[in-house]
Amino acid sequence: MVPDAKTRSRPISTSLLVAGFFGLALVAYLIIDSGTGEVASAMLVVGWGLFPITAFHIIPLFFSSLSWRELLPPSDRPGILSLAWMRWIRESINSLLPVASIGGDIAGARLAHLHGVPGTQAAASMIVDTTVGAVTQLIFVLSGVALLGLWWTENFSFNVLSGLLAGIAALVAGIAFFIFFQHKNMFARFVRLMRRLLPQNLLSDFERNASEIDDAIMLSYRSGAAFWRAIALRLIGWAAGAGEIWLVMYFLGQPFSVVEAFILESLSSGVRAAAFAVPAALGVQEGGLVLFGSLFGIPPEMALAISLSKRVRELLLGLPGLLAWYWGEGHHLLRRNRG
């Protein structure tokens, strides 16, 4: 007997909840260990600066939207504002819901399809956009590690650099496997695997489109200049994200160079990417910022203030994003029922 989808998804949902619980516990421990009063004082110093810090995130989000747009067929591309709206919803879902950083991408493909992009192209663009994001993030992290290697001070630890390189090697292996799998008819293989687990009636529609999605993925990689523009725009988006850390340090009244902000943002983003299975990288992001911040002489309470500022930004942008998603899905459902 084939287990139903609800039964199969239960272990995954449970593991995400457990990971989220331990992540929250780690956040609480780090705050208490660093001094609750000191962390609270640092957040109070940031104060109203949280609003410009939140608004600044629109810049990297915009470049990410431009990158995604390059991967869509020119004849069916939604407007840049529509794509920015979809990217906002994607990030909101991945940041605030326990979906292992992929639920937002699935929702993004659906939103693109609802805005006129053919289903196969929408799915293919999401796979390639995810790959572009992973590859460019790896380049971003490598750039930060290279700059860190030049930052030879008494706070620098060769052991930290060795650990970073080991983590990067694991990320390279994971990304390489993902790209290799895409070039080996990923969706068609997935359908063949699922035939043993799911009833045929649940796979029939997906099975018809699997080969078309695989072909569309290959066309995206062979799109020439458009693909490389997507790479360049996404890299700009990652680099722009360093401005968020710079702004937090500015409002904390601590001098911090753009290069230092770039290094800290790149390393912390790498830690967060490695912890994709932990909801919102709870605890992992905080621990990474405390560790890497110490290389620049940043006290733990200030490093936690940076992380908490990011959390506040995710809430200020993410909660309205989730509401917009719910409203859009509800509106679409009503229109379909009326039709």
N, C-alpha and C positions, 0 to 999 in steps of 0.2 A: 504493500500500500504506500502511495506517495504522500508524504506529509504535506499539509496545506501551507500556504505562504506564511500565514500568521505564526504557525508553529516553528517554521524554519527561521524566521526573523527574530524569534525570542532570544536565542543566545547572543546574537549580535547586539540587540537593544540592551540586554543585560550588561554585556561587556562595556558598552559605551557609558552606561549609567555608573558602573563601578569605576571606570577610568575617570569620569567626571567627579565622583565623590572623592577619590584620592587626590585629584587635582585641587579641589577646593580645600581639602585638608592641608595640602602642601602650601597653598597660598596663605592660609591662616597661620601655619607654623612659621613661615618666613616673616610675616608681619609681626607676630608676637616675638620672635627671636630678634628681630631688628629693633623692636621697641614700638609698641602700638602708638604711643604718644608722638614719637619722632616721625613716624610715617604719616599720622594724621596732621601734624604740623606742616610737613612738606606739602601735603595735598592742599591745605588751607593757603599756603603761600602761592601755589599755582592758581587757586581760586577761579576768578572769572576768565583766566587764560585758557581754561578748558574749552571755551566756545571758539576762539580763533584756532586752537589746536584741532578741534573737530572739523571746522570749516576747511582747514588746510588739506585734510584728507581727500577733498574733492579733486585736488590736482592729480595725485597718483591714480585715483579712480577714473578720471577722465582719460588719462593716457592708456590705461588698461582697456577702456571701452574702444578707443581708437584702434588699438592692437587687434581686438576681437573683430572689429568691423572689416579689417583687411582680409580676414579669413572667410568672410561671407561672400557669396557670388554677387558681383557688382549689380546685376539686374534686380536682385531681391533684397539688397541691403536696407534695413530700416535707417531712419535718420539718426544722427549722432546723439541727439537728446533722448530718443527712444532707447538706444543701446546703453546710454549712461544710466537710464532708469532701470534697465534689466540688470546691468552690472551691479548697481546699488542693491537690488533685491538678491542677487546671487551672493554678494558679500554678507548681507544681513542674515540670510539663512545659514551660511557656513559659519558665521561668527557666533550666532546665538542659539542655534538648534543642534542637538546631538546627532549630526548626520555625517560624521567622519570627513568633513570638508568636501563632500561630493554631492550632497543633496541640493545645494544651491546651483551647482552646474547642471544637474538634471532639470531643475526648475527653469534655468536660463535657456536651455534648449527648447523647452516647451513654450516659453514666452516668445522666443524668436520665431517659432513656428506659428504662433498665434498672430504675429505681426507680419506674416506673409512669406517667411522663409520656408521653402520646401522641407518637409520633415527630415529627409535623409541629409540635406545640407545643414540643417540646424544641428542635428546630432553629430555630424562630422566636424563641424566648426567647433563644437564644444570639446570634443576629444583633442583636436589639434590645439585649440586655445589653452587647454589644460597642460598639454605638453610644452607649448611655448612658455607658459607661466613657470613650469618646473625647470626647464632648461635655462631660462633667463634668470630665475632665482638662484640657480646653481652658479651662474656666471657672477651674479651680484655677490654671493657669499664668497666665492673664490677671490673676487676683487678685495673684499674686506679682509680676508685672511692674508692676502699679499701685502696690503697696507699694514696690517698688524705685525707681520714679519719685519717690516721696516721700522716699526715702533719699538725699538730696542731700549727699554727703560728698565729700571729696577723692579717695576711691577710686572714686567713681562715674564711669562713662564713657558719654557720650551715644552713642558708636559701638556699645557693647555693647547699649544699649537699642534702637538702630536695627536691629541684627542680630537681636535677639529678636523685634521686631515683624515683621521680614521672615519669620522662621521661623514665627511664629504665623499670618501670612497664608497661608503654604503649608499649614499644618495645617487652617486653616479651609476652604480650597479642597478639600482631600482629604476632610474630613468631610462637607462639603456635597455633594460628588459621590457619596459613599457613601450618604447619606440619600436623595438624588434617585434614585439607581439602585434603591434598595429600593422606592420609590414607583412605579417603572416595571416592576413584575413581574420582579424581579432573577433569581429562580430559573428562571422560564419562559424568559427571554432566555438564561440560561446554558445551558439544555438545548438550545435552538435552535442555539447556537454549537457546543456539543459534538457535535451530530449530524454535523458535518463532520469531526470528529477521532476519535470513538470508535465502535466497533461498536454497533449498535442494542441487542443483547442486554445490553450493560453499562449502557445508559441507561434501559431499560424501567421498572424499579422507580422510579428517581428521577424520570422523566418523569411518572409517574402522580401523584406527590406534589408536584411543583414548584408548581403553582397553589395547592394547599392551604397550602403553606408561605408563599407570598406573601400569601395572605388572612390567615393567622394573624399575620404580621408587622404588617399594617395594623390588625388588631384590637388588638394590643398597644399600638400608638401611640394608639389611640382608647380605651384603658381608663380614661381620666380620672384620678381620684385615685391609682390604683395606679401609673400611669406617673410621676406627679409625686413620689410617695413614693419610687419607685426612684431618681429624680434626686437627691432630698434626701439619701437614705441613702448614695448613692455619693459625694456631695460631702463628707459627714461622714467617710467612709472616707479620702478623699484628704487632708483636713485633718489627720486623726488621724495619718497617716503622718509628719507633721513631728515628732512626738514621738520618732521613731527618731533623727533627727539631733540633737535636743536631748539625748537620752540619751548618744549618743556623745561629744558635747562635755562633758557633765557628767562622764563617766568619764575624759575627758582632762584634767579639771581646768581647763577654759577656760569663762569666763562667756559665755553665749549666751542671748539672749532667745527667747521663743516666737515672736515676730514674725520674727526673723532666721531661725530654724529653718524657719518656714513659707515664707519667700521662697526659701531655699536648696533646700528639698524640692520646691517647685513648679517652679522653674527646671530643676532636675536631672531631674525627672520628664518635663518637656517635651522635654529633650534625648534622654532615653531613648525616648520615644514616637516622635520623629523618626527614630531609628535602629532601628526595629522589625525591619528586615531583617538587622541584625547580631546574631548569636546572643548573647543576654543583654546586648546593648549593650556588649560588651567594648571597653574603651578609650574609648568615647564617654562613658559615665557618668563615668569617672575624669577625662577631660579637662574635662567640664562642671563637675564639682565643684571642680577646681583653678581654673578660670576664674572661676566665680561665687563661690567661697570667697574669692578674692582681693579681691572687692568689700567683704568684711567683715573684711579683714585676717587671714584664716586662712592660715597658711603651707601650701605645697604638700604637705608631709609629713602635716599634719593632715587636709587635704582628702582625700588618698589613704587615710588611716586611716578616714575616714567611708565612702568607697567600699568599701574592703576589709571593713569591718564589715558592710556590706550584702551583700557577696559571701558572707561566712561565714554570715550569717543565711539566705541563699538555700540554702546547702548543708545547714545544720542542719535546716531545714524541708523543703527540696526532696528530698533523698535519701530520707528516710522516705516522702515523698509518692509518689515514683516506685515505691518498693517496694510501697506500698499499692495503687497502680494495677496493677502487674504481678500482685500476688496476687489482686486483685479480678477482673481479666480472666481469669487462669488458673482461678479458682474458677468463673466463669461458663461458661468453655469446658468444664470437666469436667462441670458439671451438664447442659449442653446435649447432650454426647456420651452421658451416661448416659440422658437422656430419649429 
